[in-house]
């Protein structure tokens, strides 16, 4: 997971932690933050010792033999004042004993949710969750966890670390397998829920798109009031309110304009026309702005902050324009699926540059049997560009384009790019997380650009 939660004095008393986890109430340290990674432990933390293999409870991206119980002392050495552990575990710090530390973390999350005095918003979708979360946190003066805390560990951590004194709280909910969204949504107990889109991301674990839609829409099962359900118009749900380009929806996107590096969108919001900035540009982010406006309306909040969202609301790796020595690097390295790839290429086509446009296209993972067809479907959009393909899933696409192909984003790719880049050029880097983001490729490339042109 990216980034860290903020340490907050008085976040949890030890007595409150005891009550939340079913331990006998006893004196103990005041906890400022909850962590699950011993390497992040700082003074004032509670370390939750999780197993790298949760068994049948959850479907993690990978399973490991690592067990957090082996690192309790390391967390204590880093400053952790307490630990949540399996019964019978010896530790140099006070402990909360539970039968299963995953269950204990979820119990702590439920207690954290009960303490919130502001409305909770749950956000899901195949893409754009973190961007929408940041739009909402700025528009609503809302609490939002750092990074993308949207799975069986991240959501409960976000709730356990939720801070007071905000107007709302925004929590991402994600899925890789059937049956994951609803339990996470029920943990959040949302007062309002948003379904941004349903694309073919992670579809390899679902029988078809209809099953994926069913999974995504299960977020609304956690709502007490279905009128507080916000969804994209093309899903055609028969409840809640909708955003999109369709005539008559509650947040109808009338048009959006990209010029001079700034994008604005005009939205007919419950019959009233409003114009808002779109940080990062693109139709997909215009949709997230429309969803944000709907949330403001449904929660009876002031629209003004949502109409002028700052560029800082675009998280790293989701379309950031990074300029070095006249070269514009567009960092879309955090993730990719067929729909977000098309939206990004459409936005790139509208970008005005002095030099050439280069696309470094990484494979889209977790598409299963749909992978080759999904990559080849990008052919028409890639025609105008100099393209470099990365990853096994792009092999056929590279053959069709007669483009250079690389098995991974390594030094040979960097060197090849540096041989063709000149000041004034644009370089779009887009691919699934494990292709570029996990290897810090964008920052490596920027360092190469600086060395060449400074």
DRENSE-148728 format. One record per residue: x, y, z of N, C-alpha, C in turn; residue in one letter. Coordinates in steps of 0.2 Angstrom, whole numbers, padded with zeros to 4 digits, always signed. Example, Ala and Ser with C-alpha at 12.3 -4.5 7.8 and 13.67 -1.06 7.14 Angstrom:
<atoms>
+0066-0028+0039+0062-0022+0039+0066-0016+0039a/+0064-0011+0035+0068-0005+0036+0064+0000+0039s/
</atoms>
This chain:
<atoms>
+0004-0006+0000+0000+0000+0000+0004+0006+0000x/+0002+0011-0003+0006+0018-0004+0004+0022+0002x/+0010+0026+0004+0009+0031+0009+0007+0029+0016x/+0007+0033+0021+0005+0031+0027+0000+0035+0031x/-0003+0033+0035-0008+0037+0039-0005+0042+0044x/-0008+0047+0046-0006+0052+0050-0006+0050+0057x/-0001+0051+0061-0001+0049+0068-0005+0055+0072x/-0010+0053+0076-0014+0058+0079-0015+0056+0086x/-0012+0061+0090-0013+0060+0098-0020+0059+0100x/-0021+0054+0104-0027+0052+0107-0032+0049+0102x/-0029+0046+0096-0033+0042+0092-0037+0037+0095x/-0034+0032+0099-0037+0027+0103-0034+0027+0110x/-0038+0026+0115-0036+0024+0121-0035+0017+0122x/-0031+0014+0126-0030+0007+0126-0037+0004+0129x/-0041+0007+0133-0047+0004+0135-0052+0004+0129x/-0052+0008+0125-0056+0008+0119-0054+0002+0114x/-0048+0001+0114-0045-0004+0110-0047-0011+0113x/-0047-0011+0119-0049-0017+0123-0056-0019+0122x/-0061-0014+0122-0068-0015+0121-0069-0017+0114x/-0066-0014+0109-0067-0015+0102-0065-0022+0100x/-0060-0025+0104-0057-0032+0102-0059-0037+0107x/-0064-0036+0112-0066-0041+0116-0061-0043+0121x/-0056-0038+0123-0051-0040+0128-0053-0037+0135x/-0051-0040+0140-0053-0037+0147-0050-0029+0147x/-0054-0025+0149-0052-0018+0149-0047-0017+0155x/-0041-0014+0152-0035-0014+0157-0032-0007+0155x/-0028-0005+0159-0024+0001+0158-0019+0000+0152x/-0017+0005+0149-0012+0004+0143-0010+0010+0140x/-0006+0010+0135-0004+0016+0131-0009+0019+0127x/-0008+0026+0126-0013+0029+0121-0010+0028+0114x/-0014+0026+0109-0012+0024+0103-0013+0030+0098x/-0008+0032+0094-0009+0037+0089-0011+0035+0082x/-0009+0028+0080-0010+0026+0073-0010+0018+0073x/-0013+0015+0069-0013+0008+0068-0010+0006+0061x/-0005+0001+0062-0001-0001+0056-0001-0008+0056x/+0001-0011+0050+0001-0018+0049+0008-0020+0046x/+0012-0015+0045+0019-0016+0042+0024-0014+0047x/+0028-0018+0050+0033-0017+0056+0038-0011+0053x/+0039-0011+0047+0044-0006+0044+0042+0001+0045x/+0035+0002+0045+0032+0008+0046+0031+0011+0053x/+0032+0006+0058+0031+0008+0065+0035+0014+0067x/+0031+0018+0071+0034+0024+0074+0031+0025+0081x/+0034+0029+0085+0032+0030+0092+0025+0031+0092x/+0021+0028+0096+0014+0029+0097+0009+0024+0093x/+0012+0020+0089+0008+0015+0085+0006+0009+0088x/+0000+0006+0086-0002-0001+0087+0000-0005+0081x/+0004-0010+0082+0005-0015+0076+0001-0021+0076x/-0003-0022+0071-0007-0028+0070-0003-0033+0066x/-0002-0039+0069+0002-0044+0066-0002-0048+0062x/-0002-0047+0056-0006-0051+0051-0002-0057+0047x/-0005-0062+0046-0002-0067+0042-0002-0066+0035x/+0004-0067+0031+0004-0066+0024-0001-0070+0020x/-0004-0075+0023-0009-0080+0020-0015-0080+0024x/-0020-0076+0022-0026-0076+0027-0031-0082+0026x/-0028-0087+0022-0033-0093+0022-0038-0092+0017x/-0044-0095+0019-0050-0094+0014-0054-0088+0015x/-0052-0084+0020-0056-0078+0022-0056-0073+0016x/-0050-0072+0013-0050-0067+0008-0046-0069+0002x/-0045-0065-0004-0042-0067-0010-0036-0062-0011x/-0031-0062-0008-0026-0057-0009-0022-0057-0015x/-0019-0052-0018-0016-0052-0024-0010-0058-0024x/-0007-0059-0018-0002-0064-0018-0002-0067-0010x/+0000-0073-0009+0000-0076-0003+0007-0077-0001x/+0009-0076+0005+0016-0077+0007+0016-0081+0014x/+0022-0084+0015+0023-0087+0022+0025-0082+0027x/+0026-0076+0026+0028-0071+0031+0022-0070+0036x/+0024-0070+0042+0019-0069+0047+0021-0063+0052x/+0016-0058+0052+0018-0052+0056+0020-0054+0063x/+0018-0059+0066+0020-0061+0073+0027-0062+0074x/+0031-0063+0068+0038-0063+0068+0041-0056+0069x/+0037-0051+0068+0040-0044+0068+0037-0040+0073x/+0034-0043+0078+0032-0039+0084+0037-0035+0087x/+0043-0038+0088+0048-0035+0092+0051-0030+0087x/+0052-0031+0081+0054-0025+0076+0050-0019+0076x/+0043-0020+0077+0038-0015+0077+0039-0011+0084x/+0041-0015+0089+0042-0012+0096+0048-0008+0095x/+0053-0010+0092+0060-0006+0092+0059+0000+0088x/+0054+0000+0083+0052+0006+0079+0048+0011+0083x/+0046+0009+0089+0042+0014+0093+0035+0012+0094x/+0032+0006+0091+0026+0004+0093+0025+0003+0100x/+0019+0005+0103+0018+0005+0110+0013-0001+0112x/+0011-0005+0107+0006-0010+0108+0006-0014+0102x/+0003-0020+0102+0002-0025+0097-0004-0029+0097x/-0007-0030+0092-0013-0035+0091-0010-0042+0089x/-0011-0047+0093-0008-0053+0091-0013-0059+0093x/-0011-0065+0090-0014-0071+0092-0013-0073+0099x/-0018-0076+0103-0018-0077+0110-0012-0082+0111x/-0008-0080+0116-0002-0084+0118+0004-0081+0115x/+0004-0076+0112+0010-0073+0109+0014-0069+0114x/+0020-0070+0115+0024-0066+0119+0027-0059+0116x/+0027-0054+0119+0029-0048+0116+0032-0043+0122x/+0036-0038+0120+0039-0034+0124+0035-0027+0125x/+0029-0027+0122+0024-0022+0123+0017-0024+0125x/+0013-0020+0127+0006-0023+0129+0003-0025+0123x/-0001-0031+0124-0004-0034+0118-0012-0034+0119x/-0015-0034+0113-0022-0036+0112-0023-0043+0109x/-0025-0048+0113-0025-0055+0111-0032-0056+0107x/-0031-0059+0102-0037-0061+0098-0036-0068+0095x/-0041-0071+0093-0041-0078+0090-0038-0077+0083x/-0040-0072+0079-0037-0071+0072-0036-0063+0071x/-0030-0061+0069-0029-0054+0069-0032-0051+0063x/-0034-0054+0058-0039-0051+0053-0045-0050+0056x/-0048-0054+0059-0055-0053+0063-0054-0047+0068x/-0048-0047+0071-0047-0042+0076-0047-0035+0072x/-0043-0035+0067-0043-0028+0063-0050-0026+0061x/-0054-0031+0058-0061-0029+0056-0065-0027+0062x/-0064-0030+0068-0068-0027+0074-0066-0020+0076x/-0059-0019+0075-0057-0012+0076-0060-0007+0071x/-0060-0009+0065-0063-0005+0060-0071-0003+0062x/-0074-0008+0064-0081-0007+0066-0082-0002+0071x/-0077-0003+0076-0078+0002+0082-0076+0009+0079x/-0071+0009+0075-0069+0016+0072-0075+0019+0068x/-0078+0015+0064-0084+0018+0061-0089+0020+0066x/-0091+0017+0071-0096+0019+0076-0094+0026+0079x/-0087+0028+0079-0085+0034+0082-0086+0040+0077x/-0087+0039+0071-0087+0044+0066-0094+0048+0067x/-0093+0054+0067-0099+0059+0068-0101+0062+0061x/-0098+0060+0056-0099+0063+0049-0101+0058+0045x/-0105+0060+0039-0107+0055+0034-0101+0051+0031x/-0102+0045+0030-0097+0041+0026-0099+0040+0019x/-0094+0040+0014-0095+0039+0007-0091+0033+0005x/-0094+0028+0002-0090+0023-0001-0090+0024-0009x/-0084+0023-0011-0083+0023-0019-0080+0017-0022x/-0083+0015-0027-0080+0009-0031-0081+0011-0038x/-0078+0006-0042-0077+0007-0049-0071+0003-0052x/-0071+0002-0058-0065-0002-0061-0059+0003-0062x/-0060+0009-0062-0055+0014-0062-0057+0021-0060x/-0052+0025-0057-0054+0031-0055-0056+0032-0048x/-0055+0027-0044-0057+0027-0037-0053+0032-0033x/-0047+0031-0033-0043+0036-0029-0043+0043-0031x/-0044+0044-0038-0045+0051-0040-0051+0054-0038x/-0057+0050-0038-0063+0052-0036-0063+0054-0028x/-0059+0049-0025-0059+0050-0017-0055+0057-0016x/-0050+0059-0020-0047+0065-0019-0051+0071-0021x/-0055+0070-0026-0059+0075-0028-0064+0077-0022x/-0067+0071-0020-0072+0072-0014-0069+0075-0008x/-0063+0073-0006-0060+0075+0000-0059+0083+0000x/-0057+0085-0006-0056+0092-0007-0063+0096-0007x/-0067+0093-0011-0074+0097-0012-0078+0097-0005x/-0077+0092-0001-0081+0091+0005-0078+0092+0011x/-0071+0094+0011-0067+0095+0017-0068+0088+0021x/-0067+0083+0017-0068+0076+0020-0061+0072+0022x/-0062+0068+0027-0056+0063+0028-0056+0058+0023x/-0050+0057+0020-0049+0051+0016-0042+0048+0017x/-0042+0041+0017-0035+0038+0019-0030+0039+0013x/-0024+0039+0015-0019+0040+0009-0019+0034+0005x/-0016+0035-0001-0015+0030-0006-0022+0026-0008x/-0021+0020-0010-0027+0016-0012-0028+0010-0007x/-0031+0012-0002-0033+0007+0004-0040+0005+0002x/-0041+0000-0002-0047-0002-0004-0049-0010-0004x/-0044-0014+0000-0045-0021+0000-0047-0023+0007x/-0046-0030+0008-0048-0033+0015-0043-0030+0021x/-0038-0027+0019-0033-0024+0024-0034-0017+0024x/-0034-0014+0018-0034-0007+0017-0041-0003+0020x/-0046-0006+0019-0053-0003+0021-0053-0003+0028x/-0052-0009+0032-0052-0008+0039-0047-0004+0042x/-0041-0004+0039-0036+0001+0041-0038+0008+0041x/-0041+0010+0035-0044+0017+0034-0049+0019+0039x/-0053+0014+0041-0058+0015+0046-0055+0016+0053x/-0050+0011+0055-0047+0011+0061-0043+0018+0062x/-0040+0021+0057-0036+0027+0057-0040+0033+0055x/-0047+0033+0055-0051+0038+0053-0051+0044+0058x/-0050+0050+0056-0049+0056+0060-0055+0060+0061x/-0056+0063+0067-0062+0067+0068-0062+0074+0065x/-0066+0078+0066-0066+0085+0064-0066+0086+0056x/-0070+0082+0053-0071+0083+0046-0078+0083+0044x/-0080+0085+0038-0087+0086+0036-0089+0079+0034x/-0085+0075+0031-0087+0068+0029-0081+0064+0029x/-0082+0058+0027-0076+0053+0026-0077+0049+0019x/-0072+0048+0016-0072+0045+0009-0068+0038+0009x/-0071+0033+0008-0068+0026+0008-0068+0023+0001x/-0063+0021-0001-0063+0017-0008-0064+0009-0006x/-0068+0006-0011-0069-0001-0010-0068-0004-0017x/-0063-0009-0016-0061-0013-0023-0063-0020-0023x/-0061-0023-0028-0062-0030-0029-0058-0034-0034x/-0056-0040-0033-0052-0044-0038-0056-0050-0039x/-0061-0052-0035-0064-0058-0035-0072-0057-0033x/-0076-0062-0035-0083-0061-0033-0084-0061-0026x/-0089-0057-0023-0091-0057-0016-0086-0053-0012x/-0082-0049-0014-0078-0045-0010-0081-0038-0008x/-0084-0035-0013-0086-0028-0012-0092-0027-0006x/-0097-0031-0006-0102-0030-0001-0100-0031+0006x/-0096-0036+0008-0093-0036+0015-0089-0029+0017x/-0085-0027+0012-0081-0021+0013-0086-0015+0014x/-0091-0014+0009-0096-0009+0010-0100-0009+0016x/-0101-0015+0018-0105-0015+0025-0101-0013+0031x/-0094-0014+0030-0090-0012+0035-0089-0004+0035x/-0090-0001+0030-0090+0006+0029-0096+0009+0032x/-0102+0005+0031-0109+0008+0032-0110+0014+0029x/-0110+0015+0023-0110+0022+0019-0117+0025+0020x/-0116+0031+0021-0122+0036+0020-0124+0037+0013x/-0119+0037+0009-0119+0038+0002-0114+0034-0002x/-0116+0031-0008-0111+0027-0011-0111+0028-0019x/-0105+0028-0022-0104+0030-0028-0101+0024-0032x/-0104+0022-0038-0101+0017-0043-0099+0021-0049x/-0093+0022-0050-0090+0027-0055-0091+0024-0062x/-0089+0017-0063-0090+0014-0069-0089+0006-0068x/-0090+0002-0073-0088-0005-0073-0085-0006-0080x/-0078-0007-0080-0074-0009-0085-0072-0016-0085x/-0068-0018-0089-0066-0025-0090-0060-0026-0085x/-0058-0022-0081-0052-0023-0076-0054-0029-0071x/-0049-0033-0070-0050-0039-0066-0055-0044-0068x/-0057-0044-0075-0062-0048-0077-0060-0055-0077x/-0054-0057-0077-0052-0064-0078-0054-0068-0072x/-0056-0065-0066-0059-0069-0061-0067-0069-0061x/-0070-0066-0066-0077-0066-0066-0079-0070-0073x/-0085-0073-0073-0087-0077-0079-0089-0072-0085x/-0091-0066-0083-0093-0062-0089-0094-0055-0086x/-0095-0050-0090-0096-0043-0088-0102-0042-0083x/-0107-0046-0085-0113-0045-0081-0112-0047-0073x/-0108-0052-0072-0106-0054-0066-0102-0049-0062x/-0097-0045-0066-0093-0040-0064-0098-0034-0062x/-0103-0033-0066-0108-0027-0064-0111-0029-0058x/-0113-0035-0057-0117-0037-0051-0112-0036-0045x/-0106-0038-0046-0101-0037-0040-0101-0030-0038x/-0100-0025-0043-0099-0018-0042-0105-0015-0039x/-0111-0017-0041-0117-0014-0039-0119-0016-0032x/-0115-0022-0030-0117-0024-0023-0115-0019-0017x/-0111-0014-0019-0109-0009-0015-0116-0005-0012x/-0121-0005-0016-0127-0002-0014-0131-0006-0009x/-0129-0012-0008-0133-0016-0004-0132-0014+0004x/-0126-0010+0004-0124-0008+0011-0128-0001+0013x/-0132+0002+0008-0135+0008+0009-0142+0007+0013x/-0143+0011+0018-0150+0011+0021-0155+0015+0016x/-0152+0020+0013-0157+0024+0009-0154+0024+0001x/-0158+0020-0003-0155+0019-0010-0156+0026-0014x/-0159+0031-0011-0159+0037-0015-0152+0041-0015x/-0148+0038-0010-0141+0041-0010-0136+0036-0014x/-0138+0033-0019-0134+0029-0023-0133+0033-0029x/-0126+0034-0031-0124+0037-0037-0121+0033-0042x/-0123+0032-0048-0120+0028-0053-0119+0031-0060x/-0115+0028-0064-0114+0030-0071-0120+0029-0075x/-0122+0033-0079-0129+0032-0082-0129+0026-0087x/-0124+0024-0090-0124+0018-0094-0126+0012-0091x/-0125+0011-0084-0127+0005-0081-0135+0005-0080x/-0138+0010-0081-0146+0010-0081-0149+0007-0075x/-0146+0008-0069-0149+0006-0063-0156+0009-0062x/-0160+0006-0059-0167+0008-0058-0168+0012-0051x/-0163+0014-0048-0163+0017-0041-0158+0022-0041x/-0158+0027-0036-0153+0032-0035-0153+0037-0041x/-0147+0041-0041-0146+0046-0046-0140+0045-0050x/-0140+0048-0056-0135+0046-0061-0131+0052-0064x/-0125+0051-0066-0121+0055-0070-0119+0053-0076x/-0117+0057-0081-0115+0055-0087-0117+0059-0093x/-0117+0057-0099-0118+0061-0105-0126+0060-0107x/-0130+0056-0104-0136+0054-0106-0141+0060-0105x/-0146+0062-0109-0150+0067-0108-0155+0066-0102x/-0156+0070-0098-0160+0070-0092-0158+0067-0086x/-0152+0064-0086-0149+0062-0079-0148+0067-0075x/-0147+0066-0068-0147+0071-0063-0141+0075-0064x/-0135+0072-0066-0129+0076-0067-0127+0075-0075x/-0130+0078-0079-0129+0077-0086-0123+0082-0089x/-0118+0078-0091-0112+0082-0094-0114+0084-0101x/-0114+0091-0102-0116+0094-0108-0110+0095-0113x/-0105+0097-0110-0098+0097-0114-0092+0098-0110x/-0087+0097-0112-0081+0099-0109-0076+0102-0114x/-0072+0106-0111-0067+0110-0116-0060+0110-0113x/-0055+0108-0117-0048+0107-0115-0045+0113-0119x/-0042+0117-0116-0038+0122-0119-0033+0126-0114x/-0027+0127-0117-0022+0131-0113-0020+0127-0107x/-0020+0120-0107-0018+0117-0101-0024+0116-0096x/-0030+0119-0097-0035+0118-0092-0041+0115-0095x/-0044+0111-0092-0051+0108-0094-0056+0110-0090x/-0062+0111-0093-0068+0113-0089-0074+0108-0092x/-0079+0107-0087-0084+0103-0089-0091+0107-0087x/-0096+0107-0092-0102+0110-0090-0107+0105-0089x/-0110+0105-0083-0114+0100-0080-0121+0103-0079x/-0126+0099-0081-0133+0101-0079-0135+0097-0073x/-0135+0100-0067-0135+0097-0061-0142+0098-0058x/-0147+0093-0058-0154+0094-0056-0157+0100-0060x/-0155+0101-0066-0158+0106-0070-0155+0113-0070x/-0149+0114-0066-0145+0120-0066-0139+0119-0069x/-0137+0123-0074-0130+0122-0077-0125+0125-0073x/-0119+0121-0072-0114+0124-0068-0107+0122-0072x/-0102+0126-0071-0096+0124-0075-0090+0123-0069x/-0087+0117-0070-0081+0115-0065-0075+0114-0069x/-0069+0115-0065-0063+0113-0068-0062+0105-0067x/-0058+0102-0072-0057+0095-0072-0050+0094-0071x/-0047+0093-0065-0040+0092-0064-0038+0086-0068x/-0032+0087-0072-0029+0082-0076-0033+0081-0083x/-0039+0084-0084-0042+0083-0090-0045+0076-0092x/-0048+0076-0097-0051+0069-0100-0058+0068-0098x/-0062+0064-0102-0069+0063-0101-0070+0059-0095x/-0065+0054-0093-0066+0050-0087-0066+0054-0081x/-0061+0059-0081-0061+0063-0075-0067+0068-0075x/-0069+0070-0081-0075+0075-0081-0081+0071-0077x/-0081+0064-0079-0087+0060-0076-0086+0060-0068x/-0080+0060-0066-0078+0060-0058-0080+0066-0055x/-0079+0072-0059-0081+0078-0056-0089+0078-0056x/-0092+0076-0061-0100+0076-0061-0102+0072-0055x/-0099+0066-0053-0101+0062-0048-0100+0066-0041x/-0094+0069-0041-0093+0073-0035-0098+0079-0034x/-0100+0082-0039-0105+0087-0039-0112+0084-0036x/-0113+0078-0038-0119+0075-0036-0119+0073-0028x/-0113+0071-0026-0112+0070-0019-0113+0076-0015x/-0110+0081-0017-0111+0088-0014-0119+0089-0013x/-0122+0089-0018-0129+0090-0018-0133+0086-0013x/-0132+0079-0014-0136+0074-0010-0134+0075-0002x/-0128+0078-0001-0126+0079+0006-0128+0086+0008x/-0131+0090+0004-0132+0097+0005-0126+0101+0007x/-0121+0100+0003-0115+0104+0005-0114+0109-0001x/-0110+0114+0001-0108+0120-0003-0105+0117-0010x/-0107+0119-0016-0104+0117-0022-0098+0120-0024x/-0097+0126-0021-0091+0130-0023-0084+0127-0023x/-0082+0123-0018-0076+0120-0019-0075+0115-0024x/-0081+0111-0026-0081+0106-0031-0080+0109-0038x/-0082+0116-0039-0082+0119-0045-0075+0121-0047x/-0070+0121-0042-0063+0124-0043-0058+0119-0040x/-0059+0113-0041-0054+0108-0039-0047+0109-0041x/-0042+0108-0037-0035+0110-0039-0032+0104-0042x/-0026+0105-0046-0023+0100-0049-0019+0095-0044x/-0018+0097-0038-0015+0093-0033-0020+0087-0031x/-0026+0087-0034-0031+0082-0032-0030+0076-0037x/-0026+0076-0042-0024+0071-0046-0018+0067-0043x/-0020+0061-0041-0014+0057-0037-0009+0055-0042x/-0003+0053-0039+0003+0051-0044+0001+0045-0048x/+0003+0045-0054+0003+0040-0058-0004+0039-0062x/-0008+0044-0061-0015+0044-0064-0016+0050-0069x/-0011+0052-0073-0011+0057-0077-0008+0064-0076x/-0003+0063-0071+0001+0069-0070+0005+0071-0075x/+0006+0078-0077+0010+0080-0082+0016+0083-0079x/+0022+0079-0080+0028+0081-0077+0033+0083-0083x/+0035+0090-0082+0039+0093-0087+0046+0093-0085x/+0051+0091-0089+0058+0092-0088+0062+0093-0094x/+0065+0099-0094+0069+0101-0100+0065+0101-0106x/+0059+0103-0106+0055+0104-0112+0051+0097-0114x/+0053+0092-0110+0049+0086-0112+0044+0085-0107x/+0038+0083-0110+0032+0082-0106+0031+0075-0105x/+0031+0072-0099+0030+0065-0097+0023+0065-0094x/+0019+0061-0097+0012+0060-0094+0012+0054-0090x/+0012+0054-0084+0012+0048-0080+0005+0045-0078x/+0004+0040-0082-0002+0036-0081+0000+0029-0079x/+0005+0028-0075+0008+0022-0074+0005+0018-0068x/+0000+0020-0065-0003+0017-0059-0007+0011-0061x/-0011+0012-0066-0015+0006-0068-0018+0007-0075x/-0021+0002-0078-0024+0002-0085-0029-0003-0086x/-0034-0002-0089-0039-0007-0092-0041-0004-0099x/-0045-0008-0103-0046-0006-0109-0050+0001-0110x/-0055+0002-0105-0058+0009-0106-0054+0014-0103x/-0050+0014-0098-0046+0019-0096-0040+0020-0101x/-0038+0015-0104-0033+0016-0109-0036+0020-0115x/-0042+0019-0117-0045+0022-0123-0046+0030-0121x/-0048+0031-0115-0049+0038-0112-0043+0042-0112x/-0038+0038-0110-0031+0042-0109-0029+0044-0116x/-0029+0039-0121-0027+0040-0128-0031+0046-0131x/-0037+0046-0130-0042+0051-0132-0039+0058-0129x/-0038+0058-0123-0036+0065-0120-0029+0067-0123x/-0024+0062-0124-0018+0063-0127-0018+0066-0134x/-0023+0064-0137-0024+0066-0144-0026+0074-0144x/-0029+0076-0139-0031+0083-0139-0025+0088-0136x/-0020+0085-0134-0014+0089-0131-0010+0092-0136x/-0009+0098-0135-0005+0102-0140+0003+0102-0138x/+0007+0100-0142+0014+0099-0141+0018+0102-0146x/+0024+0104-0145+0029+0107-0150+0032+0101-0154x/+0033+0096-0151+0037+0090-0154+0033+0084-0155x/+0036+0079-0155+0032+0072-0157+0029+0070-0151x/+0024+0065-0152+0020+0062-0147+0022+0054-0147x/+0025+0052-0141+0027+0045-0140+0022+0042-0135x/+0021+0036-0136+0017+0032-0131+0021+0026-0129x/+0022+0025-0123+0025+0019-0120+0019+0015-0117x/+0017+0010-0120+0011+0006-0118+0013+0000-0115x/+0011-0001-0109+0012-0007-0105+0006-0011-0105x/+0007-0018-0104+0001-0022-0105-0004-0021-0099x/-0010-0023-0101-0016-0023-0096-0017-0030-0093x/-0016-0030-0087-0016-0037-0084-0023-0039-0081x/-0024-0045-0080-0030-0048-0077-0036-0047-0081x/-0034-0048-0088-0040-0048-0093-0041-0055-0095x/-0037-0060-0093-0039-0067-0095-0039-0068-0102x/-0044-0072-0104-0045-0074-0112-0046-0068-0116x/-0048-0062-0113-0049-0056-0117-0043-0052-0118x/-0037-0054-0116-0031-0050-0116-0029-0048-0123x/-0028-0053-0128-0026-0051-0134-0030-0047-0138x/-0037-0048-0138-0042-0044-0142-0042-0037-0139x/-0041-0036-0132-0042-0030-0129-0036-0025-0131x/-0030-0028-0132-0024-0025-0134-0024-0023-0141x/-0026-0027-0145-0027-0026-0152-0032-0021-0154x/-0037-0020-0150-0042-0015-0151-0040-0008-0150x/-0034-0007-0147-0031-0001-0147-0027+0002-0153x/-0027-0003-0158-0023-0001-0164-0025+0006-0167x/-0032+0007-0169-0033+0013-0172-0031+0019-0168x/-0032+0019-0162-0030+0025-0158-0022+0026-0157x/-0018+0021-0159-0011+0022-0158-0008+0024-0165x/-0012+0024-0170-0009+0025-0177-0005+0031-0177x/-0007+0037-0174-0003+0043-0175+0004+0044-0171x/+0005+0039-0167+0011+0040-0162+0017+0035-0164x/+0022+0037-0161+0028+0033-0160+0027+0028-0154x/+0026+0022-0155+0024+0017-0149+0029+0013-0148x/+0030+0012-0141+0034+0006-0138+0030+0002-0134x/+0030-0005-0135+0026-0009-0131+0030-0013-0126x/+0027-0014-0120+0030-0017-0115+0026-0023-0111x/+0028-0029-0111+0025-0034-0107+0022-0039-0112x/+0021-0045-0110+0019-0051-0114+0012-0049-0118x/+0008-0046-0114+0001-0045-0117+0001-0040-0123x/+0006-0037-0124+0007-0032-0130+0011-0035-0136x/+0012-0041-0135+0017-0044-0141+0013-0044-0147x/+0007-0046-0148+0004-0046-0154+0002-0039-0157x/+0001-0034-0152+0000-0027-0154+0006-0024-0157x/+0012-0026-0154+0018-0023-0156+0020-0026-0163x/+0018-0032-0164+0019-0035-0171+0015-0032-0176x/+0008-0030-0174+0004-0027-0179+0006-0020-0181x/+0009-0016-0175+0011-0009-0176+0018-0009-0179x/+0022-0015-0179+0029-0015-0181+0033-0010-0176x/+0031-0011-0170+0034-0006-0165+0039-0010-0161x/+0044-0007-0158+0048-0010-0153+0045-0013-0147x/+0047-0019-0145+0043-0023-0140+0049-0025-0134x/+0047-0024-0128+0051-0025-0123+0047-0030-0118x/+0051-0035-0115+0048-0039-0110+0046-0036-0104x/+0050-0031-0102+0049-0027-0096+0052-0020-0096x/+0050-0016-0092+0052-0009-0092+0059-0008-0088x/+0064-0010-0092+0071-0011-0090+0075-0005-0093x/+0082-0006-0091+0086-0001-0094+0087-0001-0101x/+0085-0006-0105+0086-0006-0112+0080-0002-0115x/+0074-0002-0111+0069+0002-0113+0070+0010-0112x/+0073+0011-0106+0076+0018-0105+0080+0021-0110x/+0085+0017-0112+0090+0019-0117+0087+0020-0124x/+0083+0015-0126+0080+0016-0132+0076+0023-0132x/+0072+0024-0127+0068+0030-0127+0072+0036-0127x/+0078+0036-0123+0082+0042-0123+0086+0043-0130x/+0086+0038-0134+0089+0039-0141+0084+0043-0145x/+0078+0043-0144+0073+0047-0148+0070+0053-0145x/+0070+0054-0139+0067+0060-0135+0071+0066-0137x/+0067+0071-0138+0070+0078-0139+0066+0083-0136x/+0068+0089-0133+0064+0094-0130+0058+0096-0135x/+0053+0096-0131+0046+0098-0135+0042+0092-0136x/+0045+0086-0135+0041+0080-0136+0037+0078-0130x/+0031+0074-0131+0027+0071-0126+0028+0064-0125x/+0028+0061-0119+0029+0054-0118+0023+0052-0114x/+0018+0048-0116+0013+0045-0112+0015+0038-0110x/+0015+0037-0103+0017+0031-0100+0011+0028-0097x/+0008+0022-0100+0002+0020-0097+0002+0012-0097x/+0001+0009-0092+0000+0002-0091-0002+0000-0084x/-0003-0007-0083-0005-0009-0077+0001-0008-0072x/-0001-0008-0065+0003-0006-0060+0010-0010-0060x/+0010-0016-0061+0016-0020-0060+0020-0019-0066x/+0018-0016-0071+0023-0015-0077+0028-0009-0076x/+0025-0003-0074+0029+0003-0073+0029+0005-0066x/+0023+0006-0063+0023+0009-0056+0027+0005-0051x/+0027-0001-0051+0030-0005-0046+0038-0005-0047x/+0040-0002-0053+0047-0002-0054+0050+0005-0054x/+0045+0010-0052+0047+0017-0052+0050+0019-0059x/+0047+0017-0064+0050+0018-0071+0049+0026-0072x/+0044+0029-0071+0043+0036-0073+0049+0040-0070x/+0050+0039-0063+0055+0043-0060+0062+0042-0063x/+0063+0035-0065+0070+0033-0068+0070+0037-0074x/+0065+0037-0078+0065+0040-0085+0067+0048-0084x/+0063+0051-0079+0064+0058-0078+0071+0060-0076x/+0074+0055-0072+0081+0056-0070+0086+0056-0077x/+0084+0051-0081+0088+0051-0087+0087+0057-0092x/+0081+0060-0092+0080+0066-0096+0084+0071-0093x/+0084+0072-0087+0088+0077-0083+0095+0077-0085x/+0098+0071-0084+0105+0070-0086+0107+0071-0093x/+0102+0070-0098+0104+0071-0105+0104+0078-0107x/+0099+0082-0104+0097+0089-0107+0100+0094-0102x/+0102+0093-0096+0104+0098-0091+0110+0102-0094x/
</atoms>
